[in-house]
Amino acid sequence: MDERTIQAARAGDRTALASLLRELQDPWYRFSLTLLSGDSETAREATQETGLRFLKALPAFRGDSQLQTWSLGIALNVAREMRRKSKPLPDQASEHLSATRTMSAGPHDAADLADQRNSLRDVLADLPDRQREAIVLRFFEEMSVEETATAMGCAQGTVKATVHQALRSLKLRLTARRPPKQRAGALPACSGSC
């Protein structure tokens, strides 16, 4: 997103607004899909609501952070509101896990990859909301600690602590799910820059 497009959109230019919406809708959808436990219909609704709120709030965007980071903060608030209104549907998360960026696997690895996705889906769904949000922003959306803190509306130290707790919890849960011979090295340790 170039600065000229952002400024034109803030001034109400419809072409610039459409360009920003096209560029941001996929990240909003992926993010919402993960936070809403893979419920694709609710994620689409969240994406639409995020777009509406984004358009309404865009003139107030000051540029203190990247536009995508700022807009994911809006998406986060929408997802939180939607989670409060309905129960999560963890069985539908496999749709999201296959849609998100994954390592390419050969045909021999497909079954193992599917098992890993199912395990990850289950343990992510079991994390407290705040920990899941931090993991999704930090690793699925590949945001820095600073960007994650901005999107979540908290301090960087809080993000680091939350990610650390979430990774520890994920490691314990994934290790407990694996047969004893596969338990070594389930997840790498957090080096403090999580």
Secondary structure as GFF3:
##gff-version 3
##sequence-region A 1 194
A	DSSP	alpha_helix	3	10	.	.	.	ID=ss1
A	DSSP	alpha_helix	14	35	.	.	.	ID=ss2
A	DSSP	alpha_helix	40	57	.	.	.	ID=ss3
A	DSSP	three_ten_helix	58	60	.	.	.	ID=ss4
A	DSSP	alpha_helix	67	85	.	.	.	ID=ss5
A	DSSP	three_ten_helix	90	92	.	.	.	ID=ss6
A	DSSP	alpha_helix	93	99	.	.	.	ID=ss7
A	DSSP	three_ten_helix	107	109	.	.	.	ID=ss8
A	DSSP	alpha_helix	110	126	.	.	.	ID=ss9
A	DSSP	alpha_helix	129	135	.	.	.	ID=ss10
A	DSSP	pi_helix	136	140	.	.	.	ID=ss11
A	DSSP	alpha_helix	145	152	.	.	.	ID=ss12
A	DSSP	alpha_helix	156	177	.	.	.	ID=ss13
A	DSSP	three_ten_helix	180	182	.	.	.	ID=ss14
###
